[in-house]
Amino acid sequence: METAHALGYARLIVKKLLRATFGTALVAIGIGACDPQTRRTASLLPPDGSEEIAADETLTDVVRNALADVLRDPDAFSRARRLGTLLPTLGAEQVAAVEQTLEDTTLDMGATELELLLRVWATHQPEDASRWSVEESPPGYRLAAIVSSMTLWATTDPQAAARAALQWTAERPDVGDAVQLGLVRGWFAVDPDAVAQFIRELGIGFPRQRALSIYLRAMIQTQGIDAAARWAESVADDDEPYKLAVYRQVAAALPLFDPAAALRWCDIHCESRFGKNLRSILATRWVQRGDGAGALEWLSSAPDNYDNRLAVRTNFALWGTTDREAALDWMAAQTIGEPDPWLQPAFPIYARLLAEDSPADAIEWAERIEADDEREIVLTEVARAWRQIDEAAADAWLLESPLPEEAREKVRVGQGSR
């Protein structure tokens, strides 16, 4: 029933649009001479001629009133279906009505309705639609509006869209993510090589990292994982910071699509010239998927070097932040007896996590930290936490502790460890 209603409503609007544009006689006898799009639209019309545009009603009025009627429909699915039927029938001459509808503050519309309307505007006037999205769209829906309009602009005039994107990203950090997402998606669809060169020329910094992430996800989704890997490997070695950035974004993207492929990528590249931090990035994705144990166990077999020790520490810390109990239970199981040396980088994190409710145990693990300066820092922090829970027990330990007197005094007066 709803589909029939939507199509019937579209017939009425399309009939009015055709009459306003071509006249009743053309609608009645001249359809065969129209272009294919007009014939497709006109085929929705019933044979009678009962619907007319009022004498004081403009074409813009017809469209605007029709859109307002749809947007007042209380059923969200119905609104989407009716807009999906009506909007594709609108051409460039109806953009003004769409723009006025978007700016009508008496209409309550959601992100879906706003984006569908905006696509009509951006199809015909992509720059105007994009500027409105950045500067005037409702704040709650602004990011979705920007992505939609910028994507369409980038497919038709990527150089102009890129110039605007650079300006907006610099002036409006709050919209930078959405602006780059739309730009890179749209430009990639029409010229992947050109947008890749644009990204490279952004220089070192977060905007280039973000753009590379969008680019690689688009490539994986359209061309596959192997194509993305080959593209990354084809980047010239002479710009080392850029190739490092490319490899790191590959490491961040692959686990989202194919974890096994990500591990194969690491086997090839993690210990290479451009492999710095790749293993940590992959492990982080693993932790974010909810498998901290898998991430740490995978890191346990990594070569012993600074980067991989740091990966153990940072990813155990991340796991402890996202699922403290699971991280503590896993570490307790790993440290029965003499702990494996590869776990050493996680001891400072483990001690801090234990200090929240088991400070005496935390002291024991803090004392195992190899580096003298870090051991003192962590012992001081744990002792302060212990003193808040059980002052007498903490003070008793403090008297016999290996901490220098300066650190002991910091504990007593509650100052920071540094």
C-alpha positions, 0 to 999 in steps of 0.5 A, spaced: 500 500 500 505 504 501 509 503 495 502 504 491 501 511 495 508 513 493 508 512 486 501 515 485 503 521 489 509 521 484 505 521 478 501 527 481 507 531 482 510 529 475 504 531 471 504 538 474 512 538 473 511 536 466 505 541 465 508 547 468 514 545 463 511 543 457 504 545 457 498 540 457 498 539 449 505 536 449 503 532 455 497 529 451 500 528 444 508 529 444 511 524 449 514 520 443 518 526 442 521 527 449 528 524 451 528 518 454 528 521 461 522 525 460 519 518 457 521 514 463 518 520 467 512 521 463 510 513 463 508 514 470 502 519 468 495 516 468 491 517 462 486 523 464 488 530 465 485 532 471 490 535 475 492 542 474 497 547 477 493 553 480 494 560 476 498 563 482 502 557 483 509 556 480 513 550 479 517 551 485 511 552 489 509 545 487 515 542 488 516 545 495 509 543 497 510 536 495 516 535 499 514 539 505 508 534 505 512 528 504 517 531 510 511 531 515 509 524 514 510 521 521 513 514 518 520 515 517 520 509 512 514 512 508 518 518 508 524 515 505 520 511 500 516 517 498 522 521 497 526 516 493 520 516 488 519 523 488 526 526 488 529 522 482 524 525 477 527 532 479 531 536 474 536 542 475 530 547 474 527 544 481 533 545 485 531 552 488 525 548 491 530 543 494 534 548 497 528 552 500 526 546 503 533 544 506 532 551 509 525 551 512 526 551 519 519 549 520 520 542 517 523 537 522 527 532 518 532 527 519 539 525 516 536 521 511 531 526 508 537 531 509 542 527 505 537 525 500 535 532 498 542 534 498 544 529 493 539 533 488 542 539 489 549 537 489 548 533 483 546 540 479 550 545 483 555 541 487 559 547 489 553 551 492 551 545 496 557 543 499 558 550 501 551 550 504 553 543 508 559 546 511 557 553 513 549 552 514 547 545 515 544 543 521 550 542 526 547 535 528 547 533 521 553 537 518 558 531 517 553 527 513 551 533 509 558 534 507 560 527 506 554 527 501 555 533 497 563 533 497 563 526 494 558 529 488 563 535 487 569 531 487 566 526 482 565 532 477 570 537 479 575 534 483 580 540 483 575 545 485 573 541 490 580 539 493 582 547 493 575 548 497 577 542 502 584 545 503 581 551 505 575 548 510 580 543 513 585 549 515 579 554 517 574 549 520 578 543 524 571 540 526 569 538 519 576 536 516 574 529 517 568 529 513 571 534 508 576 529 506 572 523 506 567 526 501 573 529 497 577 522 497 571 518 496 569 522 490 575 523 487 578 516 487 571 514 483 574 518 477 581 518 478 585 514 483 592 516 481 590 524 481 587 523 488 593 519 490 598 525 488 594 530 491 594 526 498 602 525 497 603 533 496 599 534 503 606 533 506 607 530 513 601 530 518 594 528 520 591 530 514 595 526 509 594 520 514 587 521 514 586 521 507 591 515 506 586 511 510 580 513 506 584 512 500 586 505 502 579 503 504 576 505 498 581 501 494 580 495 498 572 496 497 573 497 490 579 493 487 581 488 493 586 487 498 591 485 493 591 491 489 591 495 495 598 491 497 601 492 490 599 499 490 603 500 497 609 496 495 609 500 488 610 507 492 617 509 491 622 508 496 625 515 495 620 519 500 621 515 506 616 519 510 610 518 505 612 510 504 612 509 512 605 513 512 602 508 507 605 502 510 602 504 516 595 505 513 595 499 510 596 496 517 591 499 520 586 498 514 587 490 512 585 487 519 578 491 518 577 487 512 581 480 512 585 479 519 589 473 516 591 478 510 594 483 515 598 478 518 601 476 512 602 483 510 606 483 517 610 477 515 613 480 509 614 488 511 614 488 519 621 487 520 623 491 513 625 498 512 618 501 512 616 496 518 616 501 524 610 500 528 606 496 523 606 490 528 603 495 534 598 498 529 596 491 527 596 489 534 591 495 536 586 493 531 586 486 534 585 489 541 579 493 538 576 487 536 576 485 543 581 480 543 587 482 547 589 476 549 590 474 541 594 480 540 599 479 546 600 472 544 601 474 537 606 479 539 610 474 544 613 471 538 615 477 535 623 479 534 626 482 540 627 489 539 625 496 541 618 497 537 616 490 539 617 491 546 613 498 545 607 494 542 607 489 548 606 495 553 602 500 549 597 494 547 596 491 554 595 498 556 589 499 551 587 492 553 587 494 560 583 500 559 577 497 555 577 491 559 581 491 565 578 485 568 580 480 562 587 484 562 588 482 569 586 475 569 590 474 563 596 477 565 596 473 572 595 466 568 601 468 564 606 470 570 605 464 574 612 462 576 617 466 573 614 470 567 617 470 560 622 476 558 617 478 553 612 480 558 617 485 561 614 491 558 607 490 560 609 490 568 609 498 569 602 497 566 600 491 570 602 494 576 598 500 575 592 496 574 593 492 580 594 498 584 587 500 584 584 494 588 591 490 590 596 495 591 601 490 595 601 486 589 602 492 585 608 493 589 611 486 588 610 487 580 613 494 580 619 492 583 620 487 577 621 493 573 628 493 570 629 500 568 631 504 575 628 510 573 621 507 571 621 503 577 622 508 582 616 512 578 611 506 578 613 504 586 611 512 588 605 512 584 603 505 587 605 507 594 600 513 593 594 509 591 596 504 597 596 510 602 589 512 600 586 505 601 590 503 607 595 508 610 598 504 615 600 498 611 603 503 606 607 507 611 610 500 614 612 498 607 615 505 605 619 505 611 623 499 608 622 501 601 628 502 596 625 508 594 630 514 596 627 519 601 625 524 596 620 519 593 618 517 600 616 524 601 612 525 595 608 519 597 607 522 604 604 529 602 601 526 596 605 529 590 606 527 583 612 522 582 616 527 577 
